[in-house]
Amino acid sequence: MKKIIIIVIIIILSVTAFFIIKKKPAQIRYETESAFIGDVRNTITATGKVQPLEQVEVSTQVSGIIDSIFVDFNDKVKANQIIAVLDQSVLQLQVSQSNAALSSAQSEFSYRKSLFDRANALKEKNMISADDYELIKYNYERSRNSLETAKIDNSRAKTNLGYAIIRSPIDGVVLSRDVEQGQTVAASLNAPKLFTIARDLTKMQVLADIDEADIGQVKAGMNVQFSVDAWADSVFSGVVKSIRVQPNTSNSTVTYTAVISADNSNMLLLPGMTATAEIITSGAENVIVIPSRALRFRPQLPQKSGNQNAQENRQTGGRNRGQTAVWVLENGAPVERQIQTGERSSLLIEVKSGLSEGDKVIIAQTLAAKPKNPSQQNANPLTGNRGTRIR
């Protein structure tokens, strides 16, 4: 009899616990994030090289031996400043030779001119034959042409002598020196590079390679932020100055060059640095933003009776067409809000109306696990093991 009473009590407790747990609603937990003031930006990432705005390679138009060098790397130079001199001995001989040829041509011309003037006087008196007059005239015109040629040769020789003095074409800084004193340079088809001079290092440019899939979004005037490895904690600002239409093809990949101008007043950027740039194609600053995940969230409320669900649908009002809705946690319960959105990025969305700073938008929810049915639990509250009989 005692065993029967104990078994009846166990059955009553199990059934009671089953109905209590079944009637208890599932606990819902909501994951939220607060609306805040921030920036929404859409960007295109590209890499490129930092270069001066203007860079000139100084060469020589005449061959010779480098006699003197007056500047070195990083030296500041002025326009027309002498930076190197070639050996002038051979060029000076050419000038002397051209001077002698010019003097001879002038003497010849003077002589032929006097004969021609005398022939003109005799011709007026019919005291010279036509053949003799034509010969004198021919020699006179020939000497005049020879004199002009001698003048040109003399001018060329003096110009070449001037080319032996290498001058800076611009105000700037010497980036490289590619020759040494005593080195022979030969100016043939390709002029040899002696120096590289940058005009102004306080203004730099980044030549960034833009993929052909993204080039349609890039326009002149867009703001750019970029960084370099040498100053990993610093962010530099720039502006897209132009886009070069000449394509660059490498391994079947087509890119286009965007010229980004940047200020370098602090002289942190050096020519040749690799820059990682983010071109801001669109965005908004100092606006209310929320995570984009909030637009995809829809609450999964516990199943209730049809009348209760209909009543809740009437309370939330549903979503109007043409509007975007998010769910906001108010007093522990989700409430639908109609909002107007603006700029969007992959992570954030601008909210123009419908939310205030600090509103908690729901981005996810979780349901608390229900306790297992006592009949399915491994442990029996009285016996300790399911299926063990009480003796």
Secondary structure, 3 states (H helix, E strand, C coil): CHHHHHHHHHHHHHHHHHHHHHHCCCCEEEEEEECEEEEEEEEEEEEEEEEECCEEEEECCCCEEEEEECCCCCCEECCCCEEEEECCHHHHHHHHHHHHHHHHHHHHHHHHHHHHHHHHHHHHCCCCCHHHHHHHHHHHHHHHHHHHHHHHHHHHHHHHHHHCEEECCCCEEEEEECCCCCCEECCCCCCCEEEEEECCCCEEEEEEEEECCCHHHCCCCCEEEEEECCEEEEEEEEEEEEECCCCEEECCEEEEEEEEEEECCCCCCCCCCEEEEEEEEEEEEEEEEEECHHHHCCCCCCCCCHHHHHHHHHHHCCCCCCCEEEEEEECCEEEEEEEEEEEECCCEEEEEECCCCCCEEEEEEEECCCCCCHHHCCCCCCCCCCCCCCC
